[in-house]
Amino acid sequence: MTVHHPQTPQFFLTSPSPCPYLRGQAERKVFTHLVGERAPGLLDLLSQGGFRRSQNIAYRPACESCRACISVRILVDEFKPSRSMRRIMARNQDLVGRMGVPAPSSEQYSLFRRYLEDRHTHGGMSEMSVLDYAMMVEDSQVDTRLIQYRLRGPDSFFSDQSDGDLVGVALSDVMGDGMSMVYSFFEPGQRARSLGTYMILDHIEQTRKLGLPYLYLGYWVNGSSKMDYKIRFQPQEHLMPKGWERYEG
């Protein structure tokens, strides 16, 4: 008879499904639940092993014939923005990012829908309702923050009441050794701002201010052009068979 200790997480394996990044490949994931007071410590441990969080689930790829998904984390203390990144930061000086509790709103959901309809029309999240969105934001038993990026108003330095339109949102976890960007979306009509890049740059600075060494970016999928942007933020480390290894391509 097998006895499971109540404090030991149990892991499960999904059935194969079509890979959303590489044509002709099938993906499988191993996952466990993040519940109770041990959830933050478990997330810390699993993140160091390449897991990601989605609501109260921690998961990582477990594909049988492919190892293209590689966990990436940025070394924030050593990071220096490139010339093009500095231009993006200057272009967005009129934005203010405020970090708060993970509270959903109809304004966020409207922006979320515009983003999906422009970027991910046929993706797995395309049918998410306002309730699904609220669950994505609120269903967390770890230290999760919601960062909202708005146009800076005339008195934004003194009060958030004068902040302007919402142009970007990031859902991020604060862990023992860094921040992890869980999901982000932005106004698709503001392409000139390069908001996706800007929010990563802002998170690097937020992580540095918290005194934490890493910003976890999720998976770089070798061979998928959709994920190539993650390689631009260097120096970074990749999780390889022998552990985290420095990567500077």
BELUR-V149560 format. One record per residue. N is the residue number from 1. RES is the residue in one letter. SS is DSSP state (H for helix, E for strand, - for the rest). PSI is psi in whole degrees, -180 to 180 (NA if undefined). D_FIRST is the distance of its C-alpha to the first C-alpha in Angstrom with 2 decimals. Layout:
((N:RES:SS:PSI:D_FIRST) (N:RES:SS:PSI:D_FIRST))
//
This chain:
((1:M:-:134:0.00) (2:T:-:129:3.79) (3:V:-:125:6.46) (4:H:-:122:9.86) (5:H:-:136:12.86) (6:P:-:-19:15.53) (7:Q:-:-4:18.11) (8:T:-:122:16.57) (9:P:-:144:18.12) (10:Q:-:139:16.34) (11:F:-:146:18.45) (12:F:E:159:19.44) (13:L:E:130:21.89) (14:T:-:163:24.88) (15:S:-:157:26.42) (16:P:-:143:29.59) (17:S:E:160:32.84) (18:P:E:135:36.42) (19:C:-:132:37.12) (20:P:-:-7:39.68) (21:Y:-:-36:41.28) (22:L:-:119:41.51) (23:R:-:136:42.78) (24:G:-:-4:40.87) (25:Q:-:154:37.64) (26:A:E:141:34.33) (27:E:E:147:32.27) (28:R:-:153:28.58) (29:K:E:145:27.15) (30:V:E:138:24.00) (31:F:E:161:23.79) (32:T:E:167:22.19) (33:H:E:141:23.42) (34:L:-:97:25.83) (35:V:-:153:25.61) (36:G:-:-174:26.44) (37:E:-:-16:28.26) (38:R:-:-5:26.29) (39:A:H:-46:27.53) (40:P:H:-45:30.71) (41:G:H:-37:29.11) (42:L:H:-40:26.41) (43:L:H:-42:29.26) (44:D:H:-49:31.21) (45:L:H:-45:28.49) (46:L:H:-35:27.69) (47:S:H:-36:31.44) (48:Q:H:-19:32.00) (49:G:-:14:29.53) (50:G:-:11:31.45) (51:F:-:156:29.83) (52:R:E:161:32.07) (53:R:E:140:31.88) (54:S:E:109:32.64) (55:Q:-:-125:32.51) (56:N:-:29:29.10) (57:I:E:135:27.51) (58:A:E:132:27.49) (59:Y:E:161:27.65) (60:R:E:155:28.89) (61:P:E:144:29.90) (62:A:-:50:27.50) (63:C:-:144:29.94) (64:E:-:-33:29.44) (65:S:-:16:33.09) (66:C:-:140:34.80) (67:R:-:35:34.89) (68:A:-:-27:37.96) (69:C:E:120:36.50) (70:I:E:125:37.13) (71:S:E:138:36.52) (72:V:E:136:39.84) (73:R:E:140:40.93) (74:I:E:139:44.55) (75:L:E:95:45.83) (76:V:-:-34:47.85) (77:D:-:-24:49.94) (78:E:-:-10:51.26) (79:F:-:135:51.76) (80:K:-:124:55.37) (81:P:-:145:56.31) (82:S:-:174:58.33) (83:R:H:-43:61.79) (84:S:H:-34:60.58) (85:M:H:-37:57.89) (86:R:H:-36:60.59) (87:R:H:-39:62.62) (88:I:H:-41:59.70) (89:M:H:-41:59.35) (90:A:H:-37:63.10) (91:R:H:-24:63.04) (92:N:-:24:60.57) (93:Q:-:-17:62.27) (94:D:-:12:63.05) (95:L:E:152:59.37) (96:V:E:132:57.49) (97:G:E:124:53.71) (98:R:E:127:52.25) (99:M:E:129:48.70) (100:G:E:-168:47.22) (101:V:E:155:44.25) (102:P:-:84:42.47) (103:A:-:118:44.50) (104:P:-:160:45.23) (105:S:-:162:48.69) (106:S:H:-32:50.56) (107:E:H:-43:52.66) (108:Q:H:-44:49.65) (109:Y:H:-38:48.37) (110:S:H:-42:51.81) (111:L:H:-41:51.84) (112:F:H:-44:48.29) (113:R:H:-42:49.44) (114:R:H:-40:52.56) (115:Y:H:-47:50.54) (116:L:H:-42:48.10) (117:E:H:-26:50.97) (118:D:H:-37:52.77) (119:R:H:-32:49.99) (120:H:-:57:46.96) (121:T:-:-38:48.31) (122:H:-:18:45.61) (123:G:-:174:42.74) (124:G:-:-17:39.43) (125:M:-:0:40.84) (126:S:-:-23:44.07) (127:E:-:12:43.07) (128:M:-:130:41.88) (129:S:-:175:43.44) (130:V:H:-33:44.68) (131:L:H:-41:41.52) (132:D:H:-42:39.37) (133:Y:H:-44:41.52) (134:A:H:-40:41.16) (135:M:H:-40:37.35) (136:M:H:-40:37.57) (137:V:H:-45:39.71) (138:E:H:-27:38.18) (139:D:-:81:34.43) (140:S:-:137:33.60) (141:Q:-:23:31.83) (142:V:-:-178:33.40) (143:D:-:92:37.05) (144:T:E:139:38.67) (145:R:E:152:42.44) (146:L:E:121:44.76) (147:I:E:121:47.91) (148:Q:E:131:50.76) (149:Y:E:122:53.74) (150:R:E:159:57.06) (151:L:E:136:60.70) (152:R:-:128:62.28) (153:G:-:175:64.71) (154:P:-:-26:67.85) (155:D:-:24:66.14) (156:S:-:-24:62.59) (157:F:-:-21:62.98) (158:F:-:-31:63.32) (159:S:-:140:61.37) (160:D:H:-5:58.84) (161:Q:H:-22:60.85) (162:S:H:6:63.24) (163:D:-:149:60.66) (164:G:-:-150:61.39) (165:D:-:148:59.46) (166:L:E:126:55.77) (167:V:E:-12:55.41) (168:G:E:151:51.90) (169:V:E:138:48.51) (170:A:E:131:45.59) (171:L:E:119:42.15) (172:S:E:147:40.86) (173:D:E:143:38.22) (174:V:E:120:39.15) (175:M:-:-177:36.55) (176:G:-:-29:36.66) (177:D:-:10:38.38) (178:G:E:-176:40.19) (179:M:E:152:40.72) (180:S:E:122:38.99) (181:M:E:109:40.96) (182:V:E:-50:38.59) (183:Y:E:142:41.24) (184:S:E:153:45.03) (185:F:E:162:47.80) (186:F:E:172:51.57) (187:E:-:115:54.82) (188:P:-:-21:55.37) (189:G:-:-4:59.12) (190:Q:-:49:59.35) (191:R:H:-34:58.78) (192:A:H:-21:61.45) (193:R:H:-20:59.49) (194:S:-:56:56.45) (195:L:H:-34:54.28) (196:G:H:-46:50.96) (197:T:H:-43:52.23) (198:Y:H:-42:53.81) (199:M:H:-34:50.63) (200:I:H:-44:48.79) (201:L:H:-41:51.76) (202:D:H:-39:51.68) (203:H:H:-34:47.96) (204:I:H:-44:48.69) (205:E:H:-40:51.25) (206:Q:H:-41:49.03) (207:T:H:-41:46.28) (208:R:H:-41:48.94) (209:K:H:-31:50.24) (210:L:-:-6:46.80) (211:G:-:27:46.80) (212:L:-:146:43.75) (213:P:-:-21:43.76) (214:Y:E:146:42.16) (215:L:E:115:42.56) (216:Y:E:127:39.65) (217:L:E:5:40.99) (218:G:E:-141:37.91) (219:Y:E:134:38.06) (220:W:E:126:41.05) (221:V:E:105:40.73) (222:N:-:117:42.65) (223:G:-:-5:44.93) (224:S:-:117:45.05) (225:S:H:-24:48.40) (226:K:H:-25:46.91) (227:M:H:1:45.13) (228:D:H:-26:47.94) (229:Y:H:-27:49.20) (230:K:H:-26:46.34) (231:I:H:-17:47.69) (232:R:H:-21:50.94) (233:F:-:93:49.61) (234:Q:-:156:49.74) (235:P:-:153:48.80) (236:Q:E:167:45.16) (237:E:E:144:41.89) (238:H:E:141:39.57) (239:L:E:111:35.89) (240:M:E:176:35.75) (241:P:-:-31:33.12) (242:K:-:4:34.20) (243:G:E:-169:34.41) (244:W:E:128:37.23) (245:E:E:140:40.53) (246:R:E:137:44.00) (247:Y:E:127:45.65) (248:E:-:93:49.38) (249:G:-:NA:50.45))
//
